[in-house]
Amino acid sequence: MRTRLFLPLVLAAAIFTAQPVLSQNTTELFRQGIAAREAGNFSASEQIFRTIISLEPNNPGAYVGLGNALGEQGNIGEAITNYRTAIRLDPNNAAAYYNLGRALFKQGNIGEAITNYRTAIRLDPNNAAAYTGLGAALYYQGNIGEAITNFRTAIRLDPNNALAYNNLGAALRDQGNLGEAINNHRTAIRLDPNNAPAYNNLGNALRDQGNLVEAINNFRTAIRLDPNNARAYNGLGLALNAQGNRAEAITSYRTAIRIDPGNPFAYNSLGYILYTQGNLSEAIDNYRTSLRLNQNRNPNERSLMTTTQNNLRLAEQRLAEQQRRR
């Protein structure tokens, strides 16, 4: 199962490198816009940066700030428009390219995201966040080797980059390097003890290693930190099933589906355990749902599709045999 990667939040200070503000008034507004965003008051941050733009329509940093505030509110399309305006005003604005790449990644436009991350790195070769973002986009495309190279570069530039360590661990797990993957996830947790995705990814690697008790503990920690973490519930279900605790595993899979009805992994996992219990009709329904969702959501996840197709075929054959005997 492909591990989910996460992108770093933009460093607010980076957005103001393009040109100095022209008055003490806008300097104070910039400070307030940053403070509002850091406090999680994204709508207030949006309004402040809109005010700056009304005062200085050609200030690229203000458009980046507005894009950040819009993106935090889920308005990715308008965020992208503002980043593009910043780039038009200042074609050498590395932060605008980085943030545009991040927004495009969220939108699923992976190819263009990679292009913008590369431009950000060319303009600012020491931007650790851009290397982390580029690595995540390359990983999504299946380019694991180059993704790992970029994550390592990000860590070299910023040894306290918990996200880069977590993403590096996920990529190393995909390569089968479980020992180093576990070490990197543990480092991410040491740097950020409330990092729910890192606990989830550590749980995945420990489960692969056969350390089910510690894997379950880490999945439960991820869930405690983020009760809506559908992937952690799915991972917990897999570990519980491997322990032979099928009843609790089914509960975990169903919780994952309730939280994220579009998660193809949970439907496949639930289908498998139902199949082993002889509940073939419901197993088939879950396999079919998994395939449909995977085609719509992440067509690059070929391994899941192949596994689910094989599981569905076996369940349908077994059901047909049962019906012939009746």
N, C-alpha and C positions, 0 to 999 in steps of 0.2 A: 504494500500500500504506500503510495507516494505521501511523504510527510509534508504537511503544510508549512510553507515558509512565511516569514513576516518581514515587513519593510520598516525601516526606522522612520520615526517622525523627523521632520525637517528641523534643523537647528535654526531657531528664530534669528540668531545673529547673522546668519549667512545671507539673509535676504536683502541686506542693506549695503552691500558692497558696491553696487553699481554706480551710484552717484550720491553725493551728500545732499541732505535735505536743505532747503533754502531759508528756513526761518525757525526760530525757537518754537513757534507755535506747532509746526509740523513735527519737529523733533519730539516734543512732548506727546503729540498724538501717536507717533510711532511707538513710543514707550508704552503708552496706554493700550495700544492695539496688541502689542506683544504680551503685556501683562494679562489682558483679558483672555487671550488664547491660552496662555500657560495655566490660567485658572479654570479653563474649561468653559468659559463664557464666549462661545464662538460667535453667537449672533451679535454680541456687543463688539467683538473684534471686527466682524464684517462691517458694521456701521462705521467704526472708526476709520478703517481703511478706505471706505467709500468717501468719507469726509476728506481725507487726505487727497484722494484722486480729484475731488471737486476743486481743491485748492491748487493742486499741481498735477494736471492731466498727463504730463509727460514723465512722471516719476516711476520708473520700472519697479523699484522696490515696493511701492505701494500696491502695484498689481499682483506681485508675488504674495504679499501679505494678505490681500483680499482673496487670492486663490487658495491660500492655506486655510483661511477661515471658512470659505465655502466648502472646501474638500472635507473638512472636519464635520460639516453638517450633512455630508452625503451628496452635495451638489457637485458631482464630479465634472459634468459637462461644462458648467459655467466656470469652474476652477480652471479647466483646461483653456478656455477662452482667455482668461486673465493671464495665465502663464505665457500664452502665445503673444499677447499684447506686450508683456514685459520683454520678451525676446525681440519683438519688432522694434521696440524702443532702444534696446541694448542687446545687440547680437552676441555680446561677450559675457552675458550674465549667467555664470555657471549655475547659480542657485535656481534660476528660472528653468534651465534645462533639467536639472535634477528633479525639481518638483513636478515638471511636466511629465518626466519619465515615470515618476511614482504614480501620478494620476492616471496615466495611460495604462500602467500595469493593473491598477484597480479596475479599469474599464475592460480589461481583457485584451488590449491592443499591445501584445507582447513585443512584436517586431519593432514598432515605433518607440515603445518604451526603451528597448535596448539601444536604439539609435540615439535617443536623448541622453541616456545615462553615459554613453560613450562620449558624447559631446561635452557633458558636464565634467567628465574626468579629463578630457583634453584641455579644457579651460582651467581646471583646478585639480591637478594630479594628486593633491593631498586630501581630497574629499572622501573620507572613509565611508560616509553614508552612501555616496554614489556607487562605490565598489560593492557595498552590501546590496543595494538595489539591483545593480547589474547582475550580481551573482544570483539573486532570487529569480530574475527574469530568465537567465540562461538555464537555471535549474528547471524552471517550468517548461522550457523547450526540450528538456532532456539532455542538455549539454552539461553533464555532471562535472566533468574534468575542469572545464573553464570556469564553472560556477565555483568550484573549490578554490581555484587560483584566486578569484576575486574576493572570496570570503577571507582567505589568508592575508591578502593585501590589506583589506579593511582592518583586520586585527593588528597587523604590523603598524598601520597608521594610528590606530586607536585601540590600545590593548585593553581598554575597559568597555569595549563594544559588545555588550551582552547579546544583542541580536545577531551579530556576525558569528559569535561562537555557537549560538543555537542553530543558525542556518547551516554552518559548517558541519555541525554534528549530524544534522538531518541528511546532508549530502553524503557524508562518509558512511552513514548507515546504509544508504542506497548502494554504495559500493561494497558493502559487506564488512567494512572496517568497524566492527562494533566497539572494540576497545577504545579507539580514538574518538569515536562518536560519543560514547558515554562520558569520556573525559571532557569533551567540549561542552556537552550539556551541563555537566556538573559545574564547569567554570561559568557558564551563563547564569546558573542559579546562584552561585556565590556572588557574582556581580549584581544580580537582581533577584533577591530572594522571593519576590512576589511575581515572578515571571511564569504565569500559568502555562504558556506554550512550551517552555523549556522542560517543565515537569512532565508534560504530556509526551514530548519527544523522548525524554529520558526513559519514561515508562515503556515506550515502543522498543527502544534499543535493548532495555533489560529483558523485555518479554522475548525478543528475538534470541537473546543470550540464554534463555531458559530460567532466568531469575524471576520467577513469577511473583513471589511474595513482595520483593522490593518494587517490581513493576506496578503491582496493584497499589502499593502505598503511594507511589508517585502519581498514578492516575487519580487517586482519591485527593491528593493535595492539589492537583490541577483543577479538579472539580470544586474543591473548597474555595480556591481563589477565584474561579470563574464558573459559577453554577450553570452557565449556559454554554459550556464548552462541549459541543456535541461530539467532537472527535475524541475527547477524553473519555466520554461515556462509551464510545465504540471500542476504544483501546482497552478500557476496563472490562468490557464484555468479553473481548478476545482472551484476556488473561484469565478471567474467571472461568470461561469455558475450558481453557487448557488445564485448569485446576480440577475440572470436573464439576464445577458449581454452575450447572446449566440454568437453573431457575433464576439465579441472580444475574447471570449473563443475559438472559432474555430480557429481564427488566432493564438492564443497562442499554441494550440495543433499542428497545422501545422508547426509552427516554431520549436517546440520541436522535431518533426519528421525530419524536414530538418537538424537540428543540429545533431541529433542522430537517424539515420534511424533504428537502432536496439533496440529502446526503446519500449518494449511491453506495458508499461503503457499508453503512449501517444496514441497509436493506439486504445487501449480499450476505453480511454476517448473520443477520437474523434468519435469512433463508437457509443458510447452511445448518444452523442448530435445529431449526424446525425439520429439516430433511433428516437429520440424524435421529430425531424423535418419531419419525414416521408420518409427520404432518405434511404430506406431499403437496396438497393443493395450496396451502398457505405458503409453503416454501417456494413453489413455482410463482405465485403472485409476487412475492418479495424479489425473486430473481428478475422477473420481468420489469418490475419497477426500477430496480437498480440499473438495468441496461438502458432503460428509457432516460433516466436521469443522467447517467454518465454520458450518453450521446449528446444531451442538451447542454450539460454543464462543463464537462472537461473531456473533450474527445481525445486529448493527448494521453489519457490514462489507459493505455492499451492493455496493461497487465490486468487491471481490474476487469476490463471488458472480456478478456480471454477467460479469466477464472470464472466469471459469472456465466458466460455462455456455456462453459463446460459443466458447471453445476446445474444449470437449467436443463441441459440435455440429459444428464443422469437422472434428475428428478422426474422429467417427463417420461423417460424410458421405464423407470420403476413404477410410476403411476399407471402407465399403459399395461405393464405386466400384471399388476394387481387387478386391473379391470378385466383383463382377459381370463383370469382365474375365476371370476365371479360367474 
